[in-house]
Amino acid sequence: MAARARFAALAAAMYGASAVGSCGGPTETCRSSADEIAMLQASIGGSRLRDARAHTAAEQVIEDGHVVAGLLDGEDAKLAVKSVRNRAVEKPQYDAVKVKLPWELGVQPLARCRSATEKKAAEHSASEAEKSLGAAVDRYCDAGLGHFVEFYVDPKFEATHKRVRNADGWIDQAFMTYYAAPEPHMNVVGEEDMLLQSVHHFSEKPIVVVNFGDRVPKTWTPARYPNMVLMHAKNSTFIPYKYSFNLNKINCMLFTKIRAGLQLDADQFVNRGLDMLFQLAEKGTTKDYPYPVLPVHWLSRDNESDDMSQYPPTWPWKWTRKAKALGAPPQAQRWLHSHPTWTFYALPWMAKWASFVLAPERTHPPAWLQAQGFWSDEPLFNVAFWAEGLTKQWCKYDLTGPSDFWAYLKKDQLKGLHSDK
């Protein structure tokens, strides 16, 4: 067995069934897709590898013909999902081609800004989920962010969306990930491809993939990924502020109409048993506790913690002098990793804090929030938790990367964090 596969097997044995691969330090140094292939192969229990373009003749007919919708209904859909689960690991596809976006084709979004009449009607007839969504939509629209509310199902995946959603338009439980591919060949596309394979191998839940660009891999089809729903939305980093692309993550959580969700980044993959987290997500975010829940980070990012002495001085969280003077909250718990679980109850709260950053001139955020300057999703979640006195967090359920096992096995040769000396 190759070294990477050995470490993957060790990782799976050590960390159990419900593990998710991840990186995510402040420098965002992540594993390669080759690492992910090795780990995913070890998790599946085989070393078979095939090219995603080498589909069977039957699959090709389904993709190129006129029976795609039929594949995704009833027993045919169940058979398709089962077939994909038993398929060998495929080489990731890094190429993405330009596509026409749904709003160019006249497709309607899942949600949009509401008129006063629509708001009034919803007060009496809307479900709890729709009321939470409505509050989030109104928050964005009142702040001039209405174009970020609009999420569109790709027409090619409309039949899948219809199958996995309820009559009210909501998906009960789903994974969610997001990406953008400004270039024809990008690592993030290959990473997302491996993530999609893992979901289809190890989970019975659908996965919503949100595209914030104009490129999509040709191999992302309902035949290859029958539990995938591709959506498109407008990138919030195009607004005239210098904010992280990853603030789009919060927009995805807000407006994809997922009742209970688990957010995954491109550099992760799902392992067996992870579906149990959806039940925990529903217990973690409720009417009485309407906030997302995030797992603890492998870094404390705490200036007062001795574990941070092993890392560069920029890695611990630091408030600017001005933010401190304006009353920035102290770090109240271990740093959270931005892989949230949530339910619809959390939508108004997330919309409030995201709009503080995306439209500060219209939402009147705390002065210390503006004084800090640049924001991305993970710091925003953390400081919002501190500011509001939230304490609930998940234990770490991510699977460590292969490099961490090298460090463990060579600890007698190392100094510092991994050393026995």
C-alpha positions in Angstrom: 0.0 0.0 0.0 1.3 3.5 -0.9 2.4 5.8 1.9 -0.5 8.1 1.5 -2.9 5.2 1.5 -1.3 3.9 4.7 -1.8 7.2 6.4 -5.4 7.4 5.2 -6.1 4.0 6.7 -4.5 5.0 9.9 -6.5 8.2 9.9 -9.7 6.4 9.3 -8.9 3.9 12.1 -8.0 6.7 14.6 -10.8 9.1 13.9 -13.7 6.8 13.3 -16.6 6.8 10.9 -17.9 10.3 10.9 -14.8 12.1 9.8 -14.3 14.8 7.2 -10.9 15.7 5.7 -9.9 19.3 6.0 -7.1 21.9 6.2 -7.8 25.5 6.9 -5.1 27.3 8.8 -4.7 31.1 8.5 -2.4 30.6 5.5 -4.9 28.2 3.8 -2.2 25.6 2.9 -4.2 22.6 1.8 -3.6 19.1 0.6 -3.4 18.3 -3.0 -6.1 16.3 -4.9 -3.6 13.5 -5.1 -3.7 13.3 -1.3 -7.5 13.3 -1.4 -7.6 10.5 -3.9 -5.3 8.3 -1.7 -7.3 9.0 1.4 -10.7 8.5 -0.3 -9.5 5.2 -1.9 -8.4 4.0 1.5 -11.7 5.0 3.1 -13.6 3.2 0.3 -11.4 0.1 0.8 -10.0 -0.3 -2.7 -7.4 1.1 -5.0 -9.4 1.1 -8.3 -9.2 4.4 -10.2 -10.9 5.2 -13.4 -11.3 8.2 -15.6 -14.5 10.2 -15.2 -14.8 10.6 -18.9 -15.0 6.8 -19.5 -18.6 6.4 -18.6 -20.6 3.4 -19.8 -22.6 3.6 -22.9 -25.8 3.6 -20.9 -24.6 6.6 -18.9 -23.7 8.5 -22.1 -27.1 7.9 -23.6 -28.7 9.3 -20.4 -26.4 12.3 -20.5 -26.7 13.1 -24.1 -30.2 12.0 -24.8 -33.6 13.1 -23.6 -34.2 10.8 -20.6 -32.2 12.6 -17.9 -35.3 13.6 -16.0 -36.6 10.1 -16.1 -33.3 8.9 -14.5 -33.9 11.1 -11.5 -37.5 10.0 -10.7 -38.7 7.2 -8.4 -37.0 3.8 -8.5 -34.7 4.9 -11.4 -33.2 7.6 -9.2 -32.6 5.1 -6.3 -30.9 2.7 -8.8 -28.7 5.6 -10.1 -27.6 6.6 -6.6 -26.8 3.0 -5.7 -24.8 2.6 -8.9 -22.7 5.6 -8.2 -22.1 4.5 -4.6 -20.5 1.3 -5.9 -18.5 3.0 -8.6 -14.6 3.1 -8.3 -12.9 6.3 -7.4 -12.4 8.5 -10.5 -9.6 10.8 -11.3 -10.6 14.4 -10.4 -11.5 16.7 -13.3 -9.8 20.1 -13.1 -11.3 21.6 -16.3 -14.4 23.8 -16.4 -16.0 25.4 -19.4 -18.1 28.6 -19.7 -21.8 28.2 -19.5 -24.9 30.4 -19.8 -26.1 31.4 -16.4 -29.7 30.8 -15.4 -30.6 34.5 -15.1 -29.5 34.8 -18.8 -32.0 32.0 -19.6 -35.0 33.4 -17.8 -34.9 31.0 -14.8 -36.5 32.3 -11.7 -34.5 32.4 -8.4 -35.4 30.5 -5.2 -35.9 33.8 -3.4 -36.0 37.5 -4.2 -36.8 40.8 -2.7 -40.4 41.1 -1.6 -43.0 43.8 -2.1 -44.9 45.2 0.9 -48.0 43.2 -0.2 -46.0 39.9 -0.3 -44.5 40.6 3.2 -47.9 41.2 4.6 -49.4 38.1 3.1 -46.5 36.0 4.5 -47.2 37.1 8.0 -50.3 34.9 8.2 -49.6 32.1 5.8 -45.8 31.4 5.7 -44.2 28.4 7.5 -41.6 29.0 10.2 -38.9 28.3 7.6 -40.3 30.8 5.2 -40.6 33.4 7.9 -37.0 33.0 8.8 -36.0 33.2 5.1 -38.2 36.2 4.7 -36.5 38.0 7.5 -33.1 37.2 6.0 -34.2 38.3 2.6 -35.6 41.6 3.9 -32.4 42.3 5.8 -30.4 42.0 2.6 -32.8 43.8 0.4 -33.2 46.7 2.9 -29.4 47.0 2.8 -29.2 47.1 -1.0 -27.9 43.5 -1.2 -30.9 42.1 -3.1 -28.9 40.6 -6.0 -27.1 38.4 -3.5 -30.4 36.9 -2.4 -31.1 35.3 -5.8 -29.9 31.7 -6.1 -30.8 29.8 -9.2 -31.0 26.1 -9.8 -29.1 25.0 -13.0 -31.7 23.8 -15.5 -29.8 20.6 -16.0 -30.3 19.8 -12.3 -33.9 21.0 -12.0 -35.2 17.4 -12.0 -32.8 16.4 -9.2 -33.8 19.5 -7.2 -37.5 18.6 -7.7 -36.8 15.1 -6.4 -34.8 16.0 -3.3 -36.9 19.0 -2.2 -40.4 19.0 -0.6 -43.5 20.4 -2.0 -42.8 23.7 -0.3 -39.4 24.1 -2.1 -37.2 23.3 0.9 -34.6 20.5 1.1 -34.9 18.8 4.5 -31.2 17.9 4.9 -28.2 18.6 2.6 -24.5 19.2 2.4 -23.6 22.5 0.8 -20.3 23.6 -0.9 -19.4 26.5 -3.2 -16.7 27.5 -5.6 -15.7 29.8 -8.5 -13.5 28.9 -11.4 -12.2 32.0 -13.2 -9.8 30.0 -15.2 -10.4 26.9 -17.4 -8.1 24.6 -15.3 -8.1 25.0 -11.5 -7.3 22.9 -8.5 -10.4 23.9 -6.7 -12.5 22.2 -9.4 -10.6 18.9 -8.9 -11.1 19.2 -5.1 -14.8 19.8 -5.5 -14.9 16.7 -7.8 -13.3 14.6 -5.1 -15.8 16.0 -2.5 -18.7 15.1 -4.7 -17.4 11.6 -5.2 -17.1 11.1 -1.4 -20.7 12.3 -0.8 -22.0 9.9 -3.4 -20.0 7.0 -1.9 -20.7 7.5 1.8 -23.9 9.5 2.2 -27.5 9.2 1.3 -28.0 13.0 1.5 -28.0 15.4 -1.4 -25.3 18.0 -1.9 -25.9 21.6 -3.1 -23.0 23.0 -5.1 -23.1 26.8 -5.6 -21.1 28.3 -8.5 -20.1 31.9 -8.2 -18.5 32.2 -11.7 -19.4 31.2 -15.2 -17.5 27.9 -15.5 -18.7 24.4 -14.8 -17.0 21.0 -15.4 -18.6 19.1 -18.3 -18.4 15.9 -16.2 -20.8 17.3 -13.5 -24.0 15.8 -14.8 -27.1 14.3 -13.1 -26.0 10.9 -14.4 -22.6 11.0 -12.8 -23.8 12.7 -9.6 -27.6 12.0 -9.1 -27.6 13.5 -5.6 -26.0 16.8 -6.6 -27.9 20.0 -7.2 -26.0 22.7 -9.0 -27.0 26.3 -8.3 -25.6 29.6 -9.4 -25.4 33.0 -7.6 -23.7 36.3 -7.8 -20.3 36.8 -6.2 -20.3 39.1 -3.2 -16.7 40.0 -3.7 -17.7 42.0 -6.7 -19.1 44.7 -4.4 -16.9 47.8 -3.9 -15.4 46.5 -0.7 -12.3 44.3 -0.1 -13.9 41.3 1.5 -13.1 37.6 1.3 -14.6 35.4 -1.4 -15.6 33.1 1.5 -18.3 35.5 2.7 -20.2 33.8 -0.2 -20.4 30.8 2.2 -22.9 32.7 4.4 -25.0 33.7 1.4 -25.2 30.1 0.4 -26.4 29.1 3.9 -29.0 31.8 3.8 -30.6 31.4 0.4 -30.3 27.8 -0.8 -33.5 26.8 1.1 -31.9 24.0 3.1 -33.8 23.2 6.3 -30.8 21.6 8.1 -27.4 21.9 6.5 -23.7 21.0 6.9 -21.3 23.2 5.0 -18.2 21.6 3.4 -15.2 23.3 1.8 -13.7 22.1 -1.4 -10.7 20.7 0.4 -12.8 18.3 2.4 -14.4 15.0 1.8 -17.1 13.0 3.5 -16.5 9.7 5.2 -19.0 7.0 6.3 -21.3 7.9 9.2 -21.3 11.6 8.7 -25.1 11.7 8.0 -25.7 11.5 11.8 -24.6 15.1 12.1 -27.8 16.3 10.4 -29.8 15.0 13.4 -27.4 16.8 15.7 -27.7 20.0 13.6 -31.4 19.9 14.1 -30.9 19.6 17.8 -28.2 22.2 17.9 -30.0 25.1 16.1 -33.6 25.5 17.3 -36.2 28.1 17.9 -34.7 28.6 21.3 -31.1 28.7 20.1 -31.3 30.3 16.6 -27.6 30.3 15.8 -25.3 28.1 13.7 -23.0 25.7 15.4 -19.3 25.4 14.3 -16.7 22.8 15.3 -13.6 23.9 17.2 -10.5 24.6 15.1 -7.3 22.7 15.4 -5.7 26.0 16.2 -6.8 28.0 19.3 -5.7 31.3 17.7 -5.6 32.6 21.3 -2.8 35.0 22.1 -2.8 33.8 25.7 -2.6 30.1 24.7 0.9 28.4 24.8 0.0 26.3 21.7 0.3 29.3 19.5 3.9 29.9 20.4 4.8 27.2 17.8 3.3 29.2 15.0 4.0 32.5 13.2 3.0 35.6 15.1 0.4 36.5 12.6 -1.6 33.3 13.3 -3.2 34.2 16.7 -6.2 36.5 16.4 -5.4 40.1 17.0 -7.7 43.1 17.2 -6.5 46.4 15.8 -5.7 49.0 18.4 -8.7 51.1 17.1 -11.1 48.1 17.3 -10.0 47.4 20.9 -10.5 51.1 21.9 -14.0 50.9 20.4 -15.0 47.9 22.6 -14.2 44.8 20.5 -15.2 41.7 22.5 -12.5 39.5 24.0 -12.0 35.9 22.7 -14.6 34.0 24.8 -14.1 30.4 23.6 -11.8 28.3 21.5 -11.5 29.5 17.9 -14.2 28.0 15.7 -13.5 26.3 12.3 -15.8 27.7 9.6 -17.6 24.4 8.7 -21.0 25.3 10.2 -24.1 23.3 10.7 -27.3 25.2 10.7 -31.1 25.1 10.4 -33.5 27.7 9.0 -33.8 29.2 12.5 -30.3 30.7 12.2 -31.0 32.6 9.0 -32.0 36.0 10.5 -29.0 36.0 12.8 -26.5 35.2 10.0 -28.1 37.8 7.7 -27.6 40.4 10.3 -23.9 39.8 10.8 -23.2 39.3 7.1 -25.0 42.5 6.1 -23.0 44.4 8.8 -19.9 43.6 6.7 -21.3 43.7 3.2 -23.3 46.9 3.6 -22.0 48.8 6.7 -23.2 52.1 5.6 -26.9 50.9 5.6 -26.8 48.4 8.5 -25.0 50.4 11.3 -22.7 47.6 12.5 -20.7 47.9 15.8 -17.9 50.5 15.4 -15.3 47.9 16.4 -16.4 45.7 13.5 -15.8 48.4 11.0 -12.5 49.4 12.6 -11.0 46.0 12.2 -11.1 46.3 8.4 -10.9 43.1 6.3 -13.3 40.3 7.0 -13.8 36.7 5.9 -16.3 34.1 7.0 -14.4 32.4 9.8 -13.3 35.5 11.8 -16.8 37.0 11.4 -18.5 33.9 12.9 -16.0 33.9 15.8 -16.3 37.5 16.8 -20.1 37.5 16.3 -20.2 34.5 18.8 -18.0 36.5 21.3 -20.1 39.6 20.9 -23.4 37.8 21.6 -22.1 35.5 24.3 -22.7 32.3 22.4 -20.9 29.2 23.7 -22.2 26.1 21.9 -19.6 24.5 19.6 -19.0 21.0 18.1 -16.1 18.9 19.1 -13.6 18.5 16.3 -14.8 16.0 13.7 -12.4 16.7 10.9 -9.9 14.2 9.7 -6.3 15.5 9.8 -4.2 15.6 6.6 -1.5 13.1 5.7 1.3 15.6 6.7 0.1 15.4 10.3 0.7 11.7 10.4 4.2 12.1 9.0 4.9 14.5 11.9 3.4 12.0 14.3 5.5 9.1 13.0 8.7 11.2 13.0 8.2 12.9 16.3 11.5 11.6 17.6 13.3 13.6 14.9 11.4 16.8 15.4 11.5 19.7 17.7 8.6 21.7 19.0 4.9 20.9 18.7 5.2 17.2 17.7 8.3 16.3 19.6 8.5 13.8 22.5 11.4 15.8 23.9 
